[in-house]
Amino acid sequence: MWNRLPTAVRPRPGRMVNRGMQIEDVPTPALVLNVDAVERNLQRMAEDCRAAGVALRPHAKTHKSPWIAGRQVQLGAAGICAAKVGEAEVLVQGGIEDVLITTDLVPSTMDRALDLAGLAHVTVVVDSVAMAQELGQRARQRGLEVSVLVDVNVGQERTGVDAGPPTVEVAKAVAEERGLRLAGLQAYEGHCQLVFDPWEQRRRAFECYERLLATRQLLEEAGLRLPWITTAGTGTYRLAIEHGVATEVQPGSYVVMDTQYARVEPARFENALYVISSVVSTNRPNRAVVDAGWKSLSCDLGPPMVKDRQEPAYEFAGDEHGRVSGLGPAREGDRVWLVPSHCDTTINLYDRYVLVRDDGRVQGTLPVAARGRSA
């Protein structure tokens, strides 16, 4: 797959990064993607879901690339998730034909979502009777029937109607709206993703799945059959498969990984994402200053790690700089590879990936096409 890069990725004359360039010559800071590691991660997740008989709908909010999403579909994904309508627009424009928008719609985003529903199979979520009625009215005016999932709160306390009877109420409202088709349930146990004790994570996740199972049973008793139940992320997809209530899982970060997900046992996937930085000053004793700071690395889950180092060695030193200890004798211009602590928010800081192979060969660049599409 990665031997046949799309036209948008192939190097053109005058570009800053060209195929065949040495990684030491890439301007820094740069977001680097090891495409061989990505391919292995994609294959592993596809195989896990295929073996379990559970559909895979990867979340594009991590990689933000229609090209990577297309590869996921080629490997058997049922479709792709987008966090926001803006991301879904980029995916559909990039040729993805089946997209689930996982954030609840409000009136200001409904018409854009309905525009997309005229171009591809787009499913949306709602978590209130009022929004179901509003969406149904707008869909009827266009002569559309839109697939809808009821977004269920199973413990994260973010979006979603509470599990149990409140979900039944919203589901009935969706089912009664001409212009809408009640397709199933979405429930995201996001608060379980980064629980590092495996037994505690399993306990918390199964508690969520039991709430979801009980809610499904109430819906069936009310005469509502819901064949589609989608949940989970990179940290919990294996637990959702084990429990059995889910018909589909939505992992995203597995494609590239980060320092936090690498701590979730068992570590099934490998790191494919780096920020390479350059040493710009060696005047501080025992610490080198690099050219990557807050503008180059997200800090919401802490500082990055230095590649192949187990102990913390990087600290933020401002917008444009970081301090790295333990490098030994360092010279200006030396490269330091950093592993982001949070892949999603770091990727969103960049316009493009620099693509490399396992052996370090540069393969060109790939646009982060949905960067900043947060509306």
Order of alpha helices (4+ residues) and beta strands (2+ residues): beta-alpha-beta-alpha-beta-alpha-beta-alpha-beta-alpha-beta-beta-alpha-beta-alpha-beta-alpha-beta-beta-beta-beta-beta-beta-beta-alpha-beta-beta
